[in-house]
Structure formats: C-alpha cells, structure tokens
Amino acid sequence: MGVTFSPSLTPSDAIVLRDLTQDIEEKQGLGSRARSLPPSKENNNRGTVESLGSLNNIHHPDFQPTVFTGWDQADISESIDRVIIRPYAAWAEAVVRRPTDVVFLTHIIIYLCTSVPSAILLVVGFSWPHAALHWLMQAWYSGAFTLMLHNHIHNNGILAKKYSWFDRVWPYILGPLMGHTWDSYYYHHVKHHHVENNGPGDLSSTLRYQRDELLHFLCYVGRFMAFVWLELPLYFLRKNNPSLAIRTAISEFSSYALIYLLARHNLRAAIFVLIIPLLQLRVALMVGNWGQHALVDELEPDSDFRSSITLIDVARGIAHLSALELKHCITSDAQPLTQLVRLKSNRYCFNDGYHTSHHLNPRRHWRDHPLAFIKAKPQYRDGRALVFQNIDYIMITVTLLRKDYMHLAACLVPIGDQMNMSQTEIADLLRTKTKKFSEDDIRKRYGRVR
C-alpha cells in the first residue's frame, strides 16, 4: 500500500498526498505511542492549508489560474508564457466567473473550433475516415466536457454575468455533440441524484446490486440505457413535482427529435455526430457512477463519508507515459489494461476525484476540494472514509468486476485506523462494502422508500 507520486500530479494533489504520506510515516514511526499523543503532537496541517489556500488566492504570489488541463505554468517556456499565455489569461479572467477558471473558456473555444465545424462537415459531406476521426475526437473530449458541464449545472454557469447569454447557450450547442440530451444531466444529477444521494430512491443507486458481479453491473447499465427517459419523469411525478416531470420529458424528447431530423437528412452523419456519442456517454456515466458508489458501508450507507470515495491522484494516461513505460505496459502481465485506460483524472476532469467532498457540498468550487478535504481530514478519518490514489473510477469498476481486491487495497491511502491494517485486511474490508442490500436491509436503514 505504498504511496506513489506521479510527475503528472496537479500541484494541489501533490500537496494533499504529501500531507497524507506524512501522517502515515508519523504513524509508522510512532507505532503504538501515536494513539496516546495529545492533539498538539499530531501532524499539524496548517502548512498544508496555507499552501493550498495560496494557490486559489488571487492576491497571493503563488496564485495560478488553470489555463490548460495538461500543462501547469511551470511546464510552459518563459517566452511562450510571456507572449501568449499571460495575455490570454488576463483577458480570459474577465470572461470567466472566477479567475481560477480560465481553463473552462479554453475548453469552450477548443470545442467550438473543432467539434462544431467537424460535425457540420460530416453532415454536408460524409466520409468514413472523417467519421472515425470525429468519433475518436469526441470520445476524448467527452470526459472533460461533462465535468465542465457538471460545474456549470451545479453553480448556474461558469462565465461572468456580462456573458450570461453565452453561458446559457453553449451547453445547447455543444451538449448533443458530446452525447448529452438537452438539460437531462441537470435534471438527473442535480434535481435527482444529489437529492437521493445514492439512496434506495435514486434511479442510479448501486445499493440493490452486488457490486463486484458482472451480471449485476450489466443490469444496472442496461436499466439506465433503456428506461431513464421514462423513469426520471415518473420519479418527479411521484415526488409531486409535475413541472420538473414535464420539463424533463420535453428536454429528452426534443433531443430525440433532433436526432430523428438529422437522421432523416443524413443517417450516417447522425450516427457519428449524435447517436454514438449519446450511447457512449451514457455507458460511461454509469460506469463512473458505479465506481463512485460501489463501496458502500453496510452499517451507515447514508453517510457521505461511507457511500462515496475520494481519489487523490490518478495514474498517468497513455499520453503521459514514456516510451519505456509504454513498452512495459504493453508487454507486462501486471495490469497492462489498467495502465492504458487511465486517461482521466483530477487534472483532466476538474478534481472529480474528490467525490465525497462534492457530496458534502455539491456547490463547492472544483478548485476548493483539496483544501476542503484537508480541513475536514479529522471528519474523514472518524467517518472511516476511503481514499485512493493511482486508480480512477473506471478502473475501480473494472477492478471490482475482476474481484481484484488486493490491487484495490494496494491503491488505498490509509487514514485513521486503516493505518493499522495489512493489505489483506484492507482487501477483506473492501469486500464487505460491495455487498448487495436486501429490501429488509434498506427498510432497516432508510425506512419506507417512496
């Protein structure tokens, strides 16, 4: 269960992981004496709080806006930074709502300049090579776009008020190209998932499934794919909210109408521009949600600390591997698929790994999650929360379906009493968190479910 530091860590993740590593080292060094030490002798994270706070404080010399996901300011040459990046960032900071969020405008510009023209060209003059390249491009874009949209729907926009009109428009232009039906993500995620919080009333709840069984996982994904268009409006009707039910149905069926109209005009273009992205994204959303909520405490499944997880960092994707590392991944029997699939992380998806922090405060800004985690570290420890590194949600799902609990245990960053456990004991603990809840279990812990 050794902690590893990847060079592709965000500055915030590196600070947080270093802080947790210090806790582990102090615990190992003190042994049994650690439990008897007064709080003043325990790891003081004041320096960590100050370091993380300085990164988001626009008046601090260490402040850096996020301009790109793949590069930090230190990665960019001084001449390019001075001539191109700084002037662009200075302009963009006035366009976005928070100076930290230049990266959102960067992504919107990239998508408008690539996805939209590519889609139009496919409709006007379809070709199979272009269609294949368009599909690959949209598949690469969809993760970061969805997490940018995630910030948008939780905070009623991401741009400054002066540009509120454009802030309302761009999701309707780009969303369908990335696989989203109009506004459905908002209705399902904000008005439904965060209300039910993976409880038994949540249409995407994992409770009723054995979360390391492939058949259960396929049923979970299949139900969402086949019936969410019907179940979500019916959910709002059961909650005596016919207005939301009607708006949800309108948003979903108007998107289907768009697909139908484009298919009437150019079926092949419709398949690659709208249909494949829709199917692909919905599968990905359920794979990710399974990973986020697969490890649920059998005693307190309604606890945010025990029904979701935190990912401090994620292993580098194929784009960040050296030639030697890439060769090792391809030729080695040790998790080659895992190494090649990890393309999304806190770096590329705006701190999506801090999922427990997000459930504790759904409107918390994405750059504030690392600091919030450190400030609430005692609550995470006392709540017996699960913190991982070197794995992402997709690979958590894959690892669980392979029942490879030892690998999952190796990725755990132990906090609290977990520091006293061996890797085998951690694996046994994690195995208890994937057990299916019976209806009797649900009634005992949640009462009557409406």
Solvent accessible surface area in square Angstrom, and as a share of the most:
residue,aa,sasa,rsa
1,M,62,0.28
2,G,57,0.55
3,V,33,0.19
4,T,73,0.42
5,F,94,0.39
6,S,20,0.13
7,P,111,0.70
8,S,22,0.14
9,L,20,0.10
10,T,21,0.12
11,P,58,0.36
12,S,22,0.14
13,D,3,0.01
14,A,18,0.14
15,I,30,0.15
16,V,0,0.00
17,L,0,0.00
18,R,135,0.49
19,D,5,0.03
20,L,1,0.01
21,T,24,0.14
22,Q,80,0.35
23,D,22,0.12
24,I,18,0.09
25,E,104,0.47
26,E,56,0.25
27,K,37,0.16
28,Q,135,0.60
29,G,63,0.61
30,L,50,0.25
31,G,36,0.35
32,S,103,0.66
33,R,141,0.51
34,A,18,0.14
35,R,181,0.66
36,S,92,0.60
37,L,42,0.21
38,P,70,0.44
39,P,113,0.71
40,S,99,0.64
41,K,132,0.56
42,E,83,0.37
43,N,28,0.14
44,N,105,0.54
45,N,34,0.17
46,R,163,0.59
47,G,44,0.42
48,T,19,0.11
49,V,37,0.21
50,E,109,0.49
51,S,47,0.30
52,L,4,0.02
53,G,23,0.22
54,S,9,0.06
55,L,29,0.14
56,N,28,0.14
57,N,67,0.34
58,I,90,0.46
59,H,161,0.72
60,H,69,0.31
61,P,126,0.79
62,D,75,0.39
63,F,33,0.14
64,Q,63,0.28
65,P,33,0.21
66,T,28,0.17
67,V,17,0.10
68,F,51,0.21
69,T,18,0.11
70,G,23,0.22
71,W,151,0.53
72,D,36,0.19
73,Q,81,0.36
74,A,99,0.77
75,D,91,0.47
76,I,34,0.17
77,S,57,0.37
78,E,99,0.45
79,S,60,0.39
80,I,85,0.43
81,D,6,0.03
82,R,128,0.47
83,V,98,0.56
84,I,101,0.51
85,I,18,0.09
86,R,109,0.40
87,P,70,0.44
88,Y,50,0.19
89,A,9,0.07
90,A,69,0.54
91,W,135,0.47
92,A,0,0.00
93,E,57,0.25
94,A,73,0.56
95,V,9,0.05
96,V,3,0.02
97,R,107,0.39
98,R,80,0.29
99,P,40,0.25
100,T,3,0.01
101,D,5,0.03
102,V,0,0.00
103,V,0,0.00
104,F,2,0.01
105,L,8,0.04
106,T,10,0.06
107,H,20,0.09
108,I,1,0.00
109,I,65,0.33
110,I,69,0.35
111,Y,3,0.01
112,L,50,0.25
113,C,87,0.52
114,T,49,0.28
115,S,0,0.00
116,V,34,0.19
117,P,53,0.34
118,S,15,0.10
119,A,7,0.05
120,I,98,0.50
121,L,106,0.53
122,L,0,0.00
123,V,34,0.19
124,V,120,0.69
125,G,48,0.46
126,F,30,0.13
127,S,46,0.30
128,W,142,0.50
129,P,95,0.60
130,H,47,0.21
131,A,0,0.00
132,A,45,0.35
133,L,121,0.60
134,H,2,0.01
135,W,94,0.33
136,L,97,0.48
137,M,48,0.21
138,Q,2,0.01
139,A,32,0.25
140,W,121,0.43
141,Y,32,0.12
142,S,15,0.10
143,G,16,0.16
144,A,11,0.09
145,F,0,0.00
146,T,6,0.03
147,L,24,0.12
148,M,0,0.00
149,L,13,0.06
150,H,19,0.09
151,N,12,0.06
152,H,24,0.11
153,I,18,0.09
154,H,12,0.05
155,N,31,0.16
156,N,111,0.57
157,G,3,0.02
158,I,7,0.04
159,L,1,0.01
160,A,20,0.15
161,K,184,0.78
162,K,158,0.67
163,Y,60,0.23
164,S,44,0.28
165,W,152,0.53
166,F,43,0.18
167,D,6,0.03
168,R,153,0.56
169,V,63,0.36
170,W,0,0.00
171,P,21,0.13
172,Y,98,0.37
173,I,74,0.38
174,L,0,0.00
175,G,3,0.02
176,P,14,0.09
177,L,18,0.09
178,M,2,0.01
179,G,2,0.02
180,H,14,0.06
181,T,6,0.04
182,W,63,0.22
183,D,57,0.30
184,S,12,0.08
185,Y,30,0.11
186,Y,61,0.23
187,Y,15,0.06
188,H,23,0.10
189,H,23,0.10
190,V,32,0.18
191,K,76,0.32
192,H,0,0.00
193,H,4,0.02
194,H,30,0.13
195,V,99,0.57
196,E,35,0.16
197,N,41,0.21
198,N,1,0.01
199,G,3,0.03
200,P,14,0.09
201,G,14,0.13
202,D,5,0.03
203,L,23,0.11
204,S,2,0.01
205,S,9,0.06
206,T,0,0.00
207,L,0,0.00
208,R,82,0.30
209,Y,29,0.11
210,Q,45,0.20
211,R,0,0.00
212,D,10,0.05
213,E,66,0.30
214,L,101,0.50
215,L,124,0.61
216,H,50,0.22
217,F,19,0.08
218,L,97,0.48
219,C,70,0.42
220,Y,7,0.03
221,V,16,0.09
222,G,34,0.33
223,R,88,0.32
224,F,20,0.08
225,M,57,0.25
226,A,51,0.39
227,F,105,0.44
228,V,12,0.07
229,W,93,0.32
230,L,74,0.37
231,E,39,0.18
232,L,6,0.03
233,P,16,0.10
234,L,75,0.37
235,Y,5,0.02
236,F,4,0.02
237,L,90,0.45
238,R,107,0.39
239,K,70,0.29
240,N,113,0.58
241,N,53,0.27
242,P,74,0.47
243,S,60,0.39
244,L,12,0.06
245,A,5,0.04
246,I,102,0.52
247,R,115,0.42
248,T,4,0.02
249,A,27,0.21
250,I,108,0.55
251,S,7,0.04
252,E,7,0.03
253,F,99,0.41
254,S,40,0.26
255,S,5,0.03
256,Y,63,0.24
257,A,47,0.36
258,L,61,0.30
259,I,28,0.14
260,Y,125,0.48
261,L,115,0.57
262,L,29,0.14
263,A,25,0.20
264,R,175,0.64
265,H,134,0.60
266,N,29,0.15
267,L,104,0.52
268,R,113,0.41
269,A,0,0.00
270,A,0,0.00
271,I,60,0.30
272,F,29,0.12
273,V,4,0.02
274,L,9,0.04
275,I,47,0.24
276,I,46,0.24
277,P,3,0.02
278,L,20,0.10
279,L,91,0.45
280,Q,53,0.24
281,L,10,0.05
282,R,23,0.08
283,V,61,0.35
284,A,45,0.35
285,L,49,0.24
286,M,8,0.04
287,V,22,0.12
288,G,14,0.13
289,N,17,0.09
290,W,0,0.00
291,G,0,0.00
292,Q,22,0.10
293,H,1,0.01
294,A,0,0.00
295,L,1,0.01
296,V,1,0.00
297,D,10,0.05
298,E,58,0.26
299,L,116,0.58
300,E,75,0.33
301,P,3,0.02
302,D,88,0.46
303,S,22,0.14
304,D,30,0.16
305,F,38,0.16
306,R,27,0.10
307,S,3,0.02
308,S,2,0.01
309,I,0,0.00
310,T,1,0.00
311,L,1,0.01
312,I,0,0.00
313,D,4,0.02
314,V,11,0.06
315,A,11,0.08
316,R,57,0.21
317,G,4,0.03
318,I,77,0.39
319,A,75,0.58
320,H,58,0.26
321,L,27,0.13
322,S,58,0.37
323,A,87,0.67
324,L,140,0.70
325,E,56,0.25
326,L,53,0.27
327,K,131,0.55
328,H,111,0.50
329,C,6,0.04
330,I,113,0.57
331,T,95,0.55
332,S,23,0.15
333,D,143,0.74
334,A,69,0.53
335,Q,33,0.15
336,P,43,0.27
337,L,98,0.49
338,T,0,0.00
339,Q,47,0.21
340,L,54,0.27
341,V,51,0.29
342,R,2,0.01
343,L,48,0.24
344,K,49,0.21
345,S,19,0.12
346,N,3,0.02
347,R,25,0.09
348,Y,35,0.13
349,C,8,0.04
350,F,6,0.02
351,N,10,0.05
352,D,28,0.15
353,G,3,0.03
354,Y,1,0.00
355,H,6,0.03
356,T,0,0.00
357,S,1,0.01
358,H,11,0.05
359,H,14,0.06
360,L,69,0.34
361,N,57,0.29
362,P,43,0.27
363,R,141,0.51
364,R,60,0.22
365,H,21,0.09
366,W,19,0.06
367,R,30,0.11
368,D,39,0.20
369,H,9,0.04
370,P,1,0.01
371,L,31,0.15
372,A,18,0.14
373,F,1,0.00
374,I,0,0.00
375,K,124,0.53
376,A,24,0.19
377,K,24,0.10
378,P,50,0.32
379,Q,96,0.43
380,Y,2,0.01
381,R,99,0.36
382,D,95,0.49
383,G,13,0.12
384,R,127,0.46
385,A,0,0.00
386,L,13,0.07
387,V,0,0.00
388,F,0,0.00
389,Q,5,0.02
390,N,42,0.21
391,I,0,0.00
392,D,8,0.04
393,Y,18,0.07
394,I,61,0.31
395,M,0,0.00
396,I,0,0.00
397,T,2,0.01
398,V,38,0.22
399,T,2,0.01
400,L,2,0.01
401,L,37,0.18
402,R,128,0.47
403,K,99,0.42
404,D,38,0.20
405,Y,4,0.02
406,M,85,0.38
407,H,36,0.16
408,L,0,0.00
409,A,0,0.00
410,A,34,0.26
411,C,4,0.02
412,L,1,0.01
413,V,0,0.00
414,P,7,0.05
415,I,8,0.04
416,G,16,0.15
417,D,104,0.54
418,Q,11,0.05
419,M,47,0.21
420,N,74,0.38
421,M,54,0.24
422,S,55,0.36
423,Q,56,0.25
424,T,77,0.45
425,E,86,0.38
426,I,0,0.00
427,A,2,0.02
428,D,70,0.36
429,L,49,0.24
430,L,0,0.00
431,R,109,0.40
432,T,62,0.36
433,K,19,0.08
434,T,0,0.00
435,K,127,0.54
436,K,92,0.39
437,F,10,0.04
438,S,51,0.33
439,E,83,0.37
440,D,78,0.40
441,D,36,0.19
442,I,1,0.01
443,R,137,0.50
444,K,159,0.67
445,R,80,0.29
446,Y,61,0.23
447,G,33,0.32
448,R,212,0.78
449,V,56,0.32
450,R,128,0.47
